[in-house]
Amino acid sequence: MDLILWRHAEAEDGTPGEADARRKLTTKGHKQARRMAEWLAAQLPESAEIIVSPALRTQQTVEPLGRRYKTVPEIASGADPEAVLRAANWPHARKVVLVVGHQPTLGQVAALLLSGDAQYWNVKKANAWWISQRDADDPDSIYLKAVMAPDLILKP
């Protein structure tokens, strides 16, 4: 199974609370989302499942990808790392699953999978972490396949 953790791109400043879910991407955030979407589109198989937090900024981040996605309330801002893994059906999904979500949850998911402890790892805005597991029954077969940032994507 492959699990890709894509943190939303740069968004307007805000404070925790009800209005947090309505924060929009900045101009820079839209550019970051487009660049990452171009890279991901070239890497993702057609069968990839895409699940997205209901927050506006995550929805705007995934839109340039141009693929169908499912909004999943269980991966909203402040979600538990285990809830994200359940939503992605890790490690039993038989396809690539792309999760578009939030920090610190995505960093905790990466840490949990790669180190066994849901500690705080920083996934930068608009970055994607691609985690693979060769054998669903073998936790030792998990590895970090790639980390990509929008500013590393070369434009022709």
Secondary structure, DSSP 8 states (H G I E B T S, - for coil): -EEEEEE---B----SSGGGGG--B-HHHHHHHHHHHHHHHHHS-TT-EEEE-SSHHHHHHHGGG-S--EE-GGGSTT--HHHHHHHTTTTT-SSEEEEEE-TTHHHHHHHHHHHSS-------TT-EEEEEES-TT-GGGEEEEEEE-GGGS---
